[in-house]
Amino acid sequence: MVLDNNLNRFPKILKDLFGQARQPTKASLASAAAYKKQLCENIQVDSFHLELKMGPPTQIPWSCNTGALLGCKNVTYEEYIKRVHPDYHDLYFHFGVAAYRLSIKYKDLLQEQKVSYNIMVPLRHEEGHYLWFNQVSVPSGFDEQRHITHHINSYRLVCEFQDAMLLSRPLVIFEAEVGSKVQSELQQLSAESILDLIFAQHLEEHPPLTQNHRRILLAWCKVYAEEGPEHTHHKSVAKELDIKPASLKKYVQPVLAAAREVFPLHPMKEMNDLGRLMVGLFGFGG
């Protein structure tokens, strides 16, 4: 259901962001062709590549070495998205949308410099098992208004998929000379998207989450980022919020329950588990 919803929503989001289908300039097509040739001529045994045409409709017009890493020689966009681990699909979708939103704001910078963003993603092999890949996305096509029309994704095999694998760095990283400003804004956009996702959960065993739940989660992450796990607990978070520690208890379990729905790959027994993940993903402290 989540996959179908996102596949249906994605074309509308792209249309809202970029308008109707756009054509890349001849110069960007020539540059992309040279880059794809270079990738194929220097292919690594642990890597494969895809080119995404953002559309609408979104398509994969070119690929290289998918047979060696995924067990299939050609893959459509719908088939590719279905290979993303189902427990990870919402996160992957929301981070992608956040990156596209940033690409509009920094469209001039993206065309003038070679900029990429990295994201960790678990993909299903044709034989049924999942593998962790590091995906590097490089804008490769631009229209006359300098909006992205295509991007090339390069995937490097990291390891076999593990349910409990915890990330030790932000999930999405912008690289090149764009500096910390773009990285900070991407993290903020991503954090807002994921927070919205957490607070959209409707769990039968808990009442709907409120702004108070959101306020407590943000405060917990702020204290965790600034003070570290050993100093992050009910008392320190209550002090940050200027409330009594006992007041936090009724909010903690519903927040954790909703977060487990959004982050099913990550063990979350207590709020510091969620704090560590959120701070690791987004690096925010407020």
C-alpha positions as CSV (number, residue, x, y, z in Angstrom):
1,M,0.0,0.0,0.0
2,V,2.8,2.5,0.9
3,L,4.6,1.6,-2.3
4,D,1.5,2.1,-4.5
5,N,0.6,5.4,-2.8
6,N,4.1,6.8,-3.4
7,L,4.2,5.6,-7.0
8,N,0.9,7.4,-7.5
9,R,2.0,10.5,-5.7
10,F,5.4,10.9,-7.2
11,P,4.4,12.1,-10.7
12,K,2.1,14.7,-9.1
13,I,4.8,16.0,-6.8
14,L,7.3,16.2,-9.7
15,K,4.7,18.1,-11.8
16,D,4.0,20.5,-8.9
17,L,7.7,21.1,-8.4
18,F,8.9,21.3,-12.0
19,G,5.8,21.6,-14.2
20,Q,5.2,19.5,-17.4
21,A,7.7,17.2,-19.0
22,R,10.8,19.2,-19.9
23,Q,13.6,18.7,-22.5
24,P,17.3,18.7,-21.6
25,T,19.6,21.0,-23.5
26,K,21.9,19.6,-26.2
27,A,24.9,20.6,-24.1
28,S,23.7,18.7,-21.0
29,L,22.8,15.7,-23.1
30,A,26.3,15.6,-24.6
31,S,27.9,16.0,-21.2
32,A,25.8,13.2,-19.8
33,A,26.6,10.9,-22.8
34,A,30.4,11.4,-22.1
35,Y,29.9,10.7,-18.4
36,K,27.9,7.5,-19.0
37,K,30.6,6.3,-21.5
38,Q,33.2,6.9,-18.8
39,L,31.3,5.0,-16.2
40,C,30.8,2.0,-18.5
41,E,34.5,2.0,-19.5
42,N,35.6,2.0,-15.9
43,I,33.0,-0.2,-14.4
44,Q,33.8,-1.7,-11.0
45,V,32.7,-5.2,-10.0
46,D,30.9,-3.9,-7.0
47,S,29.0,-1.1,-8.7
48,F,26.2,-0.5,-11.2
49,H,24.6,2.7,-12.7
50,L,21.2,4.0,-13.7
51,E,20.0,7.1,-15.4
52,L,16.7,8.5,-14.3
53,K,14.6,10.8,-16.5
54,M,12.4,12.7,-14.0
55,G,9.4,13.1,-16.4
56,P,6.6,13.0,-16.0
57,P,6.6,10.1,-16.5
58,T,9.7,9.0,-14.6
59,Q,11.8,6.5,-16.6
60,I,15.1,4.7,-16.6
61,P,16.4,5.1,-20.1
62,W,20.0,3.7,-19.4
63,S,21.6,1.3,-17.1
64,C,25.0,-0.4,-16.7
65,N,26.0,-3.6,-14.8
66,T,22.7,-4.2,-13.1
67,G,22.9,-7.8,-14.0
68,A,26.0,-8.3,-12.0
69,L,24.7,-6.7,-8.8
70,L,20.9,-7.1,-9.0
71,G,20.6,-10.1,-11.2
72,C,18.6,-8.4,-14.0
73,K,20.0,-6.7,-17.1
74,N,17.2,-4.1,-17.6
75,V,14.9,-2.5,-15.1
76,T,12.0,0.0,-15.4
77,Y,11.5,2.8,-12.9
78,E,8.5,0.9,-11.3
79,E,10.6,-2.3,-11.1
80,Y,13.5,-0.4,-9.5
81,I,11.3,1.2,-6.9
82,K,9.8,-2.2,-6.0
83,R,13.3,-3.4,-5.3
84,V,13.7,-0.9,-2.4
85,H,13.1,-2.7,0.9
86,P,9.4,-2.2,1.8
87,D,10.3,-1.1,5.3
88,Y,12.6,1.6,3.9
89,H,10.4,2.9,1.0
90,D,8.8,5.8,2.8
91,L,12.2,7.1,4.0
92,Y,13.7,6.8,0.5
93,F,10.8,8.6,-1.1
94,H,10.8,11.5,1.4
95,F,14.5,12.0,1.1
96,G,14.3,12.1,-2.7
97,V,11.5,14.7,-2.6
98,A,13.6,16.8,-0.2
99,A,16.6,16.6,-2.6
100,Y,14.5,17.6,-5.6
101,R,13.1,20.6,-3.6
102,L,16.7,21.7,-2.9
103,S,17.7,21.2,-6.5
104,I,15.2,24.0,-7.5
105,K,16.6,26.5,-5.0
106,Y,20.2,25.8,-6.0
107,K,19.6,25.1,-9.7
108,D,22.3,27.6,-10.9
109,L,24.9,26.1,-8.6
110,L,24.1,22.5,-9.6
111,Q,24.7,23.2,-13.3
112,E,27.9,25.1,-12.7
113,Q,29.5,22.6,-10.4
114,K,29.6,18.8,-10.2
115,V,27.4,18.2,-7.2
116,S,26.2,14.9,-5.8
117,Y,24.3,13.5,-2.9
118,N,24.8,10.1,-1.2
119,I,22.1,8.0,0.3
120,M,22.2,4.5,1.8
121,V,19.5,2.2,0.3
122,P,18.7,-1.6,0.6
123,L,17.8,-3.1,-2.7
124,R,16.4,-6.6,-3.5
125,H,18.4,-8.9,-5.7
126,E,16.6,-11.0,-8.3
127,E,17.1,-14.0,-6.1
128,G,15.1,-12.4,-3.3
129,H,17.7,-11.3,-0.8
130,Y,18.5,-7.6,0.0
131,L,21.8,-5.8,-0.2
132,W,22.9,-2.4,1.2
133,F,24.1,0.0,-1.5
134,N,25.6,3.5,-1.3
135,Q,23.8,5.5,-4.0
136,V,25.5,8.6,-5.4
137,S,23.2,10.8,-7.5
138,V,24.7,13.3,-10.0
139,P,22.5,15.7,-12.0
140,S,23.1,15.0,-15.7
141,G,20.4,16.8,-17.7
142,F,19.1,20.4,-17.4
143,D,16.4,22.3,-19.3
144,E,16.7,25.9,-20.5
145,Q,15.6,27.1,-17.1
146,R,18.4,25.1,-15.5
147,H,16.0,22.7,-13.8
148,I,17.2,19.1,-13.5
149,T,15.6,16.8,-16.1
150,H,17.9,13.7,-15.6
151,H,20.3,12.4,-13.0
152,I,22.7,9.4,-13.0
153,N,22.7,7.2,-9.9
154,S,25.8,5.1,-9.1
155,Y,25.5,2.3,-6.6
156,R,28.3,0.7,-4.7
157,L,27.7,-2.5,-2.8
158,V,28.3,-2.0,1.0
159,C,27.3,-5.3,2.6
160,E,24.5,-7.9,2.9
161,F,21.3,-6.3,4.3
162,Q,20.9,-6.5,8.1
163,D,17.6,-5.5,9.8
164,A,19.3,-3.9,12.8
165,M,22.0,-2.0,10.8
166,L,22.3,1.5,12.4
167,L,23.6,4.4,10.4
168,S,26.7,6.2,11.7
169,R,26.4,9.3,9.5
170,P,23.6,11.4,8.1
171,L,21.6,9.3,5.6
172,V,21.8,11.9,2.9
173,I,25.0,13.9,2.2
174,F,25.5,16.6,-0.4
175,E,29.0,16.8,-1.7
176,A,31.3,19.1,-3.8
177,E,31.9,22.8,-3.2
178,V,28.3,23.6,-2.1
179,G,29.4,23.9,1.5
180,S,27.5,23.3,4.8
181,K,24.6,25.5,3.9
182,V,23.1,23.1,1.4
183,Q,23.7,20.1,3.7
184,S,22.0,21.9,6.6
185,E,19.0,22.8,4.5
186,L,18.7,19.3,3.1
187,Q,18.8,17.9,6.6
188,Q,16.2,20.4,7.7
189,L,13.8,19.6,4.8
190,S,14.3,15.9,5.4
191,A,13.7,16.2,9.1
192,E,10.5,18.1,8.5
193,S,9.3,15.4,6.1
194,I,10.1,12.6,8.4
195,L,8.6,14.3,11.4
196,D,5.4,14.8,9.4
197,L,5.6,11.1,8.5
198,I,5.9,10.1,12.2
199,F,3.1,12.3,13.3
200,A,0.8,11.1,10.5
201,Q,0.8,7.6,12.0
202,H,-2.7,6.4,13.3
203,L,-2.1,3.6,15.7
204,E,-5.1,1.9,17.3
205,E,-3.4,1.5,20.7
206,H,-2.6,5.2,21.0
207,P,-4.5,8.4,20.5
208,P,-3.4,10.8,17.7
209,L,-0.1,12.5,18.2
210,T,-0.4,16.3,19.0
211,Q,1.9,19.3,18.9
212,N,2.9,18.5,22.5
213,H,4.3,15.1,21.3
214,R,6.2,16.9,18.5
215,R,7.5,19.5,20.9
216,I,8.8,16.7,23.3
217,L,10.5,14.8,20.5
218,L,12.3,17.9,19.2
219,A,13.4,18.8,22.7
220,W,14.7,15.3,23.3
221,C,16.7,15.5,20.1
222,K,18.0,18.9,21.0
223,V,19.2,17.7,24.4
224,Y,20.7,14.6,22.9
225,A,22.6,16.6,20.3
226,E,24.0,19.1,22.8
227,E,24.5,16.9,25.9
228,G,25.0,13.4,24.6
229,P,23.2,10.2,25.6
230,E,24.5,10.0,29.1
231,H,22.9,13.4,30.0
232,T,19.7,12.9,28.0
233,H,16.8,11.6,30.2
234,H,13.4,12.6,31.5
235,K,14.8,15.1,33.9
236,S,17.1,16.9,31.4
237,V,14.4,17.1,28.7
238,A,11.8,18.3,31.3
239,K,14.2,21.0,32.3
240,E,14.6,22.0,28.6
241,L,10.8,22.3,28.3
242,D,10.4,23.8,31.8
243,I,7.9,21.1,32.8
244,K,7.8,18.4,35.4
245,P,9.5,15.0,34.5
246,A,6.3,13.1,35.3
247,S,4.5,15.1,32.5
248,L,6.7,13.4,29.8
249,K,5.7,9.9,30.5
250,K,2.3,9.9,28.8
251,Y,3.9,11.3,25.6
252,V,6.9,9.0,25.3
253,Q,5.3,5.7,24.4
254,P,3.0,7.0,21.6
255,V,6.0,8.8,20.0
256,L,8.1,5.6,20.2
257,A,5.3,3.5,18.7
258,A,4.8,5.9,15.8
259,A,8.6,6.1,15.2
260,R,8.8,2.3,15.1
261,E,6.3,2.4,12.2
262,V,8.4,4.9,10.3
263,F,11.8,3.3,11.2
264,P,11.1,-0.4,11.3
265,L,14.7,-1.3,10.5
266,H,16.0,0.3,13.7
267,P,15.5,-1.2,17.2
268,M,13.9,1.5,19.3
269,K,13.3,0.5,23.0
270,E,13.6,4.0,24.5
271,M,13.7,7.6,23.5
272,N,17.5,7.8,23.4
273,D,17.4,5.2,20.6
274,L,15.1,7.5,18.6
275,G,17.2,10.5,19.6
276,R,20.4,8.9,18.4
277,L,18.8,8.0,15.1
278,M,17.3,11.4,14.5
279,V,20.4,13.3,15.4
280,G,22.5,10.9,13.3
281,L,20.2,11.4,10.3
282,F,19.7,15.1,10.5
283,G,22.4,16.5,12.8
284,F,19.9,19.0,14.2
285,G,19.8,20.3,17.7
286,G,16.7,22.3,17.9
